[in-house]
Amino acid sequence: MSSDAQTTPRTTLVSGEPMETPASSTMKAALELIFIGVSDVDRAKRFYAEQLGWGCDHDQRVTDGVRFLQVTPPGSACSFAFGEGITPMRPGEQKGLQAVVDDADAARADLLARGVECTEIDEMAWGRFVFFNDPDGNAWVLQQLPARG
């Protein structure tokens, strides 16, 4: 970092040690699309769109070797894409995809009612978590944030 850049001391989440980070940025960015590697596009579509109930925004065959499919969880500004010929990511490589939910108990009950295997709720100081995988092993986390006080 250049010595003339303005910095603001911040604390890292892991170590709690101070670190210098830029005070601000002029660039605004919104994460809106994440790619997922899958082995069977139709099976993944059934899982995400039908079993989880996420909206299927696009399912387009672009060419013989390219199919683009995009799904969006209800209430999310970020969508997820998978298909044929659109990502070098191997099936099951995407780990730690995390979405915030209002109620971990209700989210877990919804997953189970839809036939999705998931963990018991994991209670941690920074939230309540439910973990599940898609049919290829891409790993998801649902987090209920702790009450802010």
N, C-alpha and C positions, 0 to 999 in steps of 0.2 A: 504494500500500500504506500502511496506517495506520502511524503511528510506534510504536504500542504492540504491533504484531505481532512475534512472535519470528521472526528470520530466521537463516539459516545461509549462510555464504559457500559458493558452489559454483563450478565452472568450466564454462564453456560448451564444448560439443564442437567448435564451429566455430572460434571465435576463441581459445579458451584463456584468455580474460579472465574475471576474477572477476565474479560477479553475485550479487545477493541474492535468495534464494528462501525461501518459508516453510519453517520447520524441520519441520513435520509437518502432517498433515491428519487430521481425524476422519472424513472421507468415504472409504470404500473403494469402488472401482469396478473392474469387470472388463469389458474389451471383449469382447463375445460375438457381435455381429452387425454386418456391414458390407454395405451395399447396393452393387450393381454394375448399371450400365446396360447392357442388351443389346437388340439389335434383333430377335432371334428366340429366344424362350424355349426352344423344343424343341431348337434347335441348341446353345444354351448348356447345356442339361441334358445332351445327348449329350457335349459337351466335358468338362464338370466331373464328371458322375457316371459316364459310361461310359469316356471316353478317359483322364481323369486318375485315375479310380477312387475319387473322393471319395464319401462317403455322401450319399445323397439323403434328407434328414430329412423334408421336407414338399414336396408338390406339390398345392396346393389351388386350385381355382377358387372364389373367394369370391362373385363376381358375374359378370355378362357382361363387365364391363370390368376385373376385378381377378383376377389369378392370382398366387399367392405360391409361390415355390420356394426352398428353403433347402438348401444343401450344406455339408458339413463335411469338411475334409481329415483323414485318419487322424491321431489323436493331438492334434488341435487343440481348444482350448477355445473358439475363435472360429469362427463359421459365416459364410457369405456368402449373401445373398439377392438374387434377381432375379425378374423377372416382368413382368406387365402392370399398369399403374396403381398401382405401389407406390413409385416414385421418380421425381423430375423429372430425374435424372441421364441425360444422353444416352449412347448406346452408345459405349464406348471412352473415356469421360472419366476413368475411375478409373485413376490412375497410381501406381506405387510401392507396390503391395501387397507386403508382405514377410513371408515365413515363414522360420523357422529350421529347418534340417535338420542331421542329424548328420554327413552325408557328402555334400559337393557333387558328387563324382565319381559316387557311386551315384545321387543325385537326377537328375543330368544323363543318366546312362545309362537310368534309368527313363523319363524324359520322351521320349528318343529312341526307346526300345522301344515306347512308346505312340503314336508318330507325331506327337509335339509338337515343333515347331521351337523350338530354343533356342540360346542363345549358347554359345560356349566358356566355360570357367570363367575368371572375372576375378579375379585374385589381388590383394588389397589388404591393407594393414596391419591393417585391422579385420575381415577375414574373406575368404572365398572365395565368389563370387557367380555364379549362373546366372540369366539373364533370359529370360522368354518372355511371349507375349501370348495372350489368348484370341481366338476368331474375330472379335470386335468391336474388338480393339485395346486392351482393358483390360490394363495392364502389370503383370506379376508379377516378383518377385525372390525367389530362394531363397538364403539365406545360411548358410554354415557358419561358426560363430563361431571365432575363433582360440583356440588352446589357452591356458588360463589358467595363469599360473605364478607 
